[in-house]
Amino acid sequence: MLDIADELNRWAEEGRDFAVATVVSVGGSAPRGPGAALAVDSGGTAIGSVSGGCVEGAVYDLCVQALQDGRTVLERFGYSDEDAFAVGLTCGGVIEVLVTPVRADAPERPVYAAALAAASRGEAAAVARVARGPVELLGRALLVRPDGSSDSSGASDSSRASDPSRSSTSYAGGPGVSHEGSLGGRPELDRTAVAEARALLAAGRTGTLELSEDGARCPGGVTLLVESSVPPPRMIVFGAVDFATALVRVGRFLGYHVTVCDARPVFATRVRFPDADEIVVDWPHRYLRRTVTDDRTVLCVLTHDAKFDVPLLEAALRMPVAFVGAMGSRRTHEDRERRLREVGLGERELARLRSPIGLDLGARTPEETALSIAAEIVAAREGGTGAPLTGSRTPIHRDGGGRGTGAAGAREAA
């Protein structure tokens, strides 16, 4: 649901009724992962996708039905041996899809509206929904934020108190974390769900939780789908060269918040980089040391100049970022490695450097080179080999890829 938050938030603000179908789990070769969503409004308009086309028609019908009867349903789609052209995933995979009506009279509507608003603003938030369990709990939801602020809409304390769906409760097990809404069961179930959703949110993961109805962290009749929305990961491109212009566009396309940094003000301009989210004029190593990075950050060094490259890579390779790559010929790479050893980097740190940056696509133009770099970034993130799929025995869609749940009590929805 949160992967199409911008459009759904607009629908919510306009007061539209809609139903949203969200992938809960995948198995085998399935084209889209947990959290992928398709939504249909009361006028029949559809946005998003849950399968890349395989079962969209059937899921659309389920959404229409949910809008009519107000019922939440969990549906399983898989390959049909009897009829490969029947509704199913002809690629051989299996997906489970949760279909939830979000009508104006739904008690969970304020929770969904708050979650969509937060996600569309780029704020960190997680929404947990009952995907499997007692009928009366299906579709019930709660929203968890990381900063203890249960509502960013400006609602007063008195309005929240008068509306239980907007209640805010902090638990000792999750300092500074508040929630809105309720799963409708025992208070212990909400308490455990908040703690587990917080763990998934902290890791930026979407996945499922198996809990008992009394909130115990063990399979016992309740499956929660937790969708996390976190600010986009950063891509920092060092070197305002022509290759960087193309890489900025590709980085934005992949969902990164892209910053261009160069010490030369004549090159680091908005005219040259209209698609960049941010342009910084500073020495690369100095900027890297003062800016915020995390384990999702991608660093692309295109400066191709030792006076910039060496101090920058000396800092970068000691940071817990996701990817560090540098442009240059093989001779440049060898000289760069020698200089980095001289400033004290060890073999373990140097092994993190991807240089020359990019996969071997035979790229020549800036656009082709940007595609080569982006392909290596995706392969590194998802554990791909970069080899052609033709004739390969490797999975097309990896279960969980490089973005597993990483939280206690959660299993990867795969």
ZAMARGU-4260 file (C-alpha; in steps of 0.2 Angstrom, whole numbers, plus 5000, padded with zeros to 4 digits):
<rodrens>
0) 5000/5000/5000 | 5014/5012/5005 | 5023/5010/4988 | 5009/5019/4980 | 5006/5032/4994
5) 5007/5048/4984 | 4992/5043/4973 | 4982/5035/4988 | 4985/5050/4999 | 4977/5061/4986
10) 4962/5049/4985 | 4961/5049/5004 | 4962/5068/5004 | 4948/5069/4991 | 4937/5058/5002
15) 4936/5044/4989 | 4932/5026/4994 | 4945/5014/4988 | 4951/4996/4991 | 4969/4991/4991
20) 4977/4974/4987 | 4994/4971/4994 | 5006/4957/4992 | 5008/4948/5009 | 5020/4934/5004
25) 5028/4927/4988 | 5035/4910/4984 | 5045/4904/4969 | 5047/4915/4954 | 5035/4930/4957
30) 5037/4946/4949 | 5034/4958/4963 | 5038/4957/4982 | 5029/4960/4998 | 5021/4977/5000
35) 5018/4979/4981 | 5000/4985/4979 | 4986/4988/4967 | 4971/5000/4972 | 4954/5003/4964
40) 4943/5018/4969 | 4924/5018/4969 | 4924/5025/4951 | 4934/5010/4944 | 4951/5019/4942
45) 4965/5007/4946 | 4983/5011/4951 | 4998/5000/4955 | 5002/4982/4952 | 5004/4966/4962
50) 5010/4954/4949 | 5016/4964/4934 | 5001/4959/4924 | 4998/4940/4928 | 4983/4941/4940
55) 4979/4960/4939 | 4961/4957/4932 | 4957/4945/4946 | 4964/4956/4959 | 4954/4971/4952
60) 4938/4961/4953 | 4942/4957/4972 | 4945/4976/4975 | 4928/4980/4967 | 4920/4966/4978
65) 4928/4973/4994 | 4921/4990/4990 | 4904/4983/4989 | 4903/4972/5004 | 4916/4980/5015
70) 4925/4963/5019 | 4944/4961/5020 | 4950/4945/5011 | 4966/4936/5009 | 4968/4927/4992
75) 4981/4915/4985 | 4987/4915/4967 | 4998/4901/4959 | 5002/4892/4943 | 4988/4881/4937
80) 4994/4864/4931 | 4977/4860/4923 | 4976/4876/4913 | 4991/4888/4911 | 4980/4901/4904
85) 4968/4901/4920 | 4970/4915/4932 | 4987/4912/4940 | 5005/4916/4939 | 5011/4907/4923
90) 5029/4910/4929 | 5027/4897/4942 | 5027/4907/4958 | 5014/4909/4971 | 5008/4925/4980
95) 4996/4929/4994 | 4986/4946/4992 | 4977/4955/5006 | 4962/4965/4999 | 4956/4979/5011
100) 4942/4991/5008 | 4946/5009/5014 | 4928/5016/5014 | 4923/5033/5022 | 4914/5023/5036
105) 4928/5011/5040 | 4935/5013/5057 | 4953/5010/5051 | 4951/5024/5038 | 4960/5037/5049
110) 4974/5025/5052 | 4977/5022/5034 | 4975/5041/5030 | 4988/5045/5042 | 5000/5031/5036
115) 4998/5037/5018 | 5000/5055/5022 | 5017/5051/5032 | 5023/5040/5017 | 5019/5054/5004
120) 5029/5066/5014 | 5044/5055/5015 | 5042/5052/5034 | 5047/5036/5042 | 5031/5026/5047
125) 5025/5008/5048 | 5008/5001/5046 | 5003/4984/5053 | 4988/4975/5047 | 4980/4958/5051
130) 4981/4948/5036 | 4976/4931/5043 | 4967/4927/5060 | 4950/4929/5067 | 4937/4936/5055
135) 4933/4951/5066 | 4952/4956/5066 | 4955/4955/5047 | 4960/4972/5040 | 4962/4980/5057
140) 4977/4991/5057 | 4989/5002/5068 | 5002/5015/5063 | 5019/5016/5071 | 5031/5031/5070
145) 5049/5032/5076 | 5048/5048/5085 | 5034/5047/5097 | 5023/5059/5087 | 5007/5050/5083
150) 4999/5062/5072 | 5007/5075/5060 | 4991/5082/5054 | 4989/5095/5067 | 4975/5086/5077
155) 4973/5092/5095 | 4975/5081/5110 | 4956/5082/5113 | 4952/5077/5095 | 4963/5062/5097
160) 4956/5058/5113 | 4938/5058/5106 | 4943/5047/5092 | 4950/5030/5098 | 4958/5027/5081
165) 4970/5042/5084 | 4975/5036/5101 | 4993/5037/5106 | 5001/5025/5118 | 5020/5023/5122
170) 5026/5007/5129 | 5042/5004/5139 | 5047/4991/5126 | 5048/5004/5113 | 5054/5021/5120
175) 5049/5036/5110 | 5037/5026/5099 | 5018/5029/5098 | 5005/5021/5088 | 4988/5025/5081
180) 4974/5013/5079 | 4972/4995/5086 | 4972/4978/5080 | 4956/4975/5089 | 4961/4960/5100
185) 4969/4960/5117 | 4980/4975/5122 | 4995/4963/5123 | 4993/4960/5104 | 4994/4979/5101
190) 5009/4980/5112 | 5019/4966/5104 | 5014/4972/5086 | 5020/4990/5090 | 5037/4983/5096
195) 5039/4971/5081 | 5034/4984/5069 | 5046/4996/5076 | 5060/4984/5073 | 5055/4982/5055
200) 5054/5001/5053 | 5071/5003/5061 | 5078/4991/5047 | 5067/4999/5034 | 5059/4982/5030
205) 5042/4975/5025 | 5037/4958/5030 | 5026/4947/5040 | 5024/4943/5059 | 5017/4927/5066
210) 5009/4930/5083 | 4997/4922/5095 | 4981/4931/5099 | 4987/4935/5116 | 5002/4944/5109
215) 5015/4931/5112 | 5029/4930/5099 | 5025/4913/5092 | 5014/4907/5079 | 4997/4906/5086
220) 4983/4912/5074 | 4987/4930/5069 | 4998/4935/5054 | 5002/4953/5053 | 5008/4962/5037
225) 5020/4976/5042 | 5024/4989/5028 | 5038/5001/5032 | 5040/5017/5023 | 5057/5026/5026
230) 5065/5041/5018 | 5073/5036/5001 | 5091/5030/5002 | 5105/5042/4996 | 5116/5042/4981
235) 5130/5054/4982 | 5139/5057/4965 | 5156/5064/4967 | 5162/5073/4951 | 5152/5085/4941
240) 5156/5077/4924 | 5146/5072/4909 | 5144/5054/4915 | 5137/5061/4932 | 5123/5070/4923
245) 5116/5053/4916 | 5119/5044/4932 | 5109/5057/4942 | 5094/5053/4931 | 5096/5035/4933
250) 5098/5036/4952 | 5082/5046/4953 | 5073/5033/4942 | 5079/5020/4955 | 5072/5029/4969
255) 5087/5037/4977 | 5089/5055/4984 | 5103/5060/4973 | 5117/5073/4978 | 5131/5079/4967
260) 5146/5085/4975 | 5161/5094/4967 | 5174/5107/4973 | 5173/5116/4957 | 5158/5129/4957
265) 5159/5132/4938 | 5154/5113/4935 | 5142/5110/4950 | 5128/5120/4944 | 5109/5118/4943
270) 5110/5121/4924 | 5121/5106/4922 | 5111/5095/4935 | 5093/5099/4934 | 5088/5082/4940
275) 5098/5082/4956 | 5090/5083/4973 | 5105/5093/4980 | 5121/5101/4973 | 5135/5104/4984
280) 5151/5114/4981 | 5164/5107/4993 | 5179/5096/4993 | 5172/5078/4992 | 5181/5071/5007
285) 5176/5086/5018 | 5158/5085/5012 | 5157/5066/5015 | 5163/5067/5033 | 5150/5080/5038
290) 5135/5073/5029 | 5123/5060/5035 | 5125/5042/5027 | 5119/5025/5032 | 5120/5007/5027
295) 5109/5010/5012 | 5120/5025/5005 | 5128/5023/4988 | 5144/5032/4984 | 5149/5035/4966
300) 5166/5043/4963 | 5168/5049/4946 | 5181/5063/4949 | 5195/5053/4941 | 5208/5064/4949
305) 5220/5057/4963 | 5219/5073/4973 | 5200/5071/4975 | 5199/5052/4974 | 5212/5047/4987
310) 5206/5057/5002 | 5188/5054/4998 | 5190/5035/4996 | 5201/5034/5012 | 5185/5040/5021
315) 5172/5031/5011 | 5180/5014/5013 | 5179/5016/5032 | 5161/5020/5032 | 5147/5007/5034
320) 5139/5012/5018 | 5131/5000/5005 | 5141/5003/4990 | 5158/5012/4985 | 5163/5013/4967
325) 5175/5023/4958 | 5177/5027/4939 | 5194/5025/4930 | 5204/5014/4919 | 5213/4998/4926
330) 5229/5007/4927 | 5221/5021/4937 | 5213/5008/4948 | 5230/5001/4951 | 5238/5018/4955
335) 5223/5022/4966 | 5225/5006/4976 | 5243/5009/4979 | 5240/5027/4985 | 5226/5020/4997
340) 5238/5007/5004 | 5251/5021/5007 | 5238/5031/5018 | 5234/5015/5028 | 5220/5006/5021
345) 5220/4987/5023 | 5215/4973/5011 | 5198/4971/5019 | 5194/4989/5016 | 5201/4989/4999
350) 5190/4974/4995 | 5175/4985/4997 | 5180/4996/4982 | 5171/4992/4966 | 5183/4999/4953
355) 5182/5001/4939 | 5164/5005/4943 | 5150/4996/4933 | 5146/4980/4925 | 5154/4975/4908
360) 5140/4980/4896 | 5152/4987/4883 | 5146/5004/4888 | 5153/5020/4879 | 5141/5034/4881
365) 5137/5043/4897 | 5119/5035/4897 | 5126/5018/4894 | 5139/5020/4907 | 5126/5026/4920
370) 5116/5010/4916 | 5131/5000/4919 | 5134/5008/4936 | 5116/5006/4940 | 5116/4988/4936
375) 5131/4985/4947 | 5122/4994/4962 | 5106/4984/4960 | 5116/4968/4958 | 5126/4972/4974
380) 5110/4976/4984 | 5100/4961/4979 | 5114/4948/4978 | 5113/4946/4959 | 5128/4939/4949
385) 5127/4951/4934 | 5127/4936/4922 | 5114/4934/4908 | 5098/4925/4913 | 5099/4915/4897
390) 5106/4898/4900 | 5108/4902/4919 | 5101/4891/4933 | 5101/4905/4945 | 5084/4911/4952
395) 5075/4925/4942 | 5067/4932/4958 | 5077/4930/4973 | 5067/4927/4989 | 5069/4942/5000
400) 5085/4947/4990 | 5096/4959/5000 | 5082/4967/5009 | 5076/4953/5022 | 5066/4958/5037
405) 5080/4958/5049 | 5069/4958/5064 | 5066/4946/5079 | 5050/4937/5077 | 5048/4941/5059
410) 5050/4930/5044 | 5053/4935/5026 | 5037/4935/5016 | 5044/4923/5003
</rodrens>
